[in-house]
Amino acid sequence: MTDEEGLQVPLFQSLTQPVLYGGVPKTAAIVVWTAAVVLALPLGYIIIGLGFGAITQAVLAYFTKRDRQFLEVMQRHLHQPSFWT
């Protein structure tokens, strides 16, 4: 089959893939590191805050690497009402 003029549209990869910060979707990374800063600065638990942020980032990056839509599916699952209750 030959390509006809005007039937092809260039599609950039950035339009189909989510924006990742450190291997984690942007919104999740912002929430994780905001919580880490809240633990670190006003409460004075700097080591615990940074450890929490790094471990949470690593776990989310692992799950995101296995499935890019993991967080969107988990969010949708948590918002659906339970069938049996």
Contacts in CASP RR format, 6 or more apart in sequence:
PFRMAT RR
TARGET T0000
AUTHOR 0000-0000-0000
METHOD contacts of the structure
MODEL  1
MTDEEGLQVPLFQSLTQPVLYGGVPKTAAIVVWTAAVVLALPLGYIIIGL
GFGAITQAVLAYFTKRDRQFLEVMQRHLHQPSFWT
17 68 0 8 1.000
18 25 0 8 1.000
18 26 0 8 1.000
18 68 0 8 1.000
19 25 0 8 1.000
19 26 0 8 1.000
20 26 0 8 1.000
20 29 0 8 1.000
20 64 0 8 1.000
21 29 0 8 1.000
21 30 0 8 1.000
22 29 0 8 1.000
22 57 0 8 1.000
22 61 0 8 1.000
23 29 0 8 1.000
23 60 0 8 1.000
23 61 0 8 1.000
23 64 0 8 1.000
23 65 0 8 1.000
24 32 0 8 1.000
24 57 0 8 1.000
24 60 0 8 1.000
24 61 0 8 1.000
24 64 0 8 1.000
25 64 0 8 1.000
25 71 0 8 1.000
27 71 0 8 1.000
28 60 0 8 1.000
28 71 0 8 1.000
29 57 0 8 1.000
29 60 0 8 1.000
32 53 0 8 1.000
32 56 0 8 1.000
32 57 0 8 1.000
32 60 0 8 1.000
33 53 0 8 1.000
33 57 0 8 1.000
35 52 0 8 1.000
35 53 0 8 1.000
35 56 0 8 1.000
36 49 0 8 1.000
36 50 0 8 1.000
36 51 0 8 1.000
36 52 0 8 1.000
36 53 0 8 1.000
36 56 0 8 1.000
37 49 0 8 1.000
39 45 0 8 1.000
39 48 0 8 1.000
39 49 0 8 1.000
39 52 0 8 1.000
40 46 0 8 1.000
40 48 0 8 1.000
40 49 0 8 1.000
40 50 0 8 1.000
60 71 0 8 1.000
63 70 0 8 1.000
63 71 0 8 1.000
64 70 0 8 1.000
64 71 0 8 1.000
67 73 0 8 1.000
END
